[in-house]
């Protein structure tokens, strides 16, 4: 698979030099970047992103919310030692580490600190490893998490057998992911991919380049959707939601009442889960298994006519109650998160320094509104002027591209404006992270399953988005670099996305994300009413169920 052959229709390029000890030693800084970044995110970032899973130890053991601190620490340490938790942690760490290494390699291609042979060696290892994680391993773990969140267990049965249904569902989801991922290439027009003159190679090389191009397209689409989500969330939180908070400020009593309802729901859910686990172990015990085995066909027929036993009927009832409590718990958790954010914003706005610090966020929100409007106008203009692009008219993009041109007059100003526009999409997402989280919790109040899936897969999804963003930015950067600078980058990231396709594709998905977010916020506000935190009905329902 590596190194690639570089034979075209007219000629062949010289094969890469063989790996030497000197080039291997010179590539050690990139290995150090990968290892240090992986360890850093595993120790400090992963625990924060997977804090919701601390109450579970990987063996279906759950602690109540009032458990002592020492017991919680032992429980968390036991859960951290499970192979599932360790596998997810190091998969996340390695994904982020390889993404950071790829970013360092691309930057080194421009500033040329390390020699080309060492850089090529590091690229040949980094890119296929990152592709394996993004296309195979991370989706496989995410499919497992989705199945587990749906209520299926991967623990062995009392007879020591593997749960076939759970594994079958995971395999089916993974196959569906592979089909959807490869089908992305059919949605992209042929002219969107700019091939080099020496486009040929083995099947593995073609497969690698196809995966890279699809990841690039998925990355651009994903960042556009997330940027649209953030561009609507930030103005709504800064202006519209601020008006609501001024009408009725959130007090500590509101937060305490909602937190009490959440704690009550957690306790009821924990009690019913323990009861269900006890009944499942009781019905699957050796005595019940022996009696069921010896009953024969006649016994099974008579049992079906009699109906379920007392334990079976109670198990069915418990499963229904647990499903309802999980929905209520997710709804209350979203409400608590929103109330805490609103309370913090109210306290911050009550001080002079807090009001001064609100000015940058409000200016940023105004820029988000401008970007949505300008992108809409550009998309309409593209119908009769295909060369129209928001990246070429945005003042911030133009200013930064002019600075880049002053740094090197040979640079293409319009091309770098396009690259800066894609980079700013990540800045928009990071700058409005708090608003994005609050808007997501608003959606999760009415779609509790969305919150459970997000909490279960948050670390893996964050690592996947970060790596996809780096690969997409690398493909865009490769298309802007001159041939002299893009030699090593082009040897691995061979297919470059055409500028016209990037502009139209990104702006289209950006508007789709903005429209979906605006509709979702409007529906959520209509369903929630004026006072989102004044939800006595749900808490009273929980009290009745107890």
PyMOL commands that set and color helices and strands:
alter all, ss='L'
color gray80, all
select helices_A, chain A and resi 21-26+28-49+51-55+69-80+83-111+116-149+164-187+190-192+203-247+252-283+286-306+310-349+352-381+390-392+395-407+413-431+433-444+448-480+487-492+499-528+536-545
alter helices_A, ss='H'
color red, helices_A
select strands_A, chain A and resi 193-194+496-497
alter strands_A, ss='S'
color yellow, strands_A
deselect
rebuild
show_as cartoon
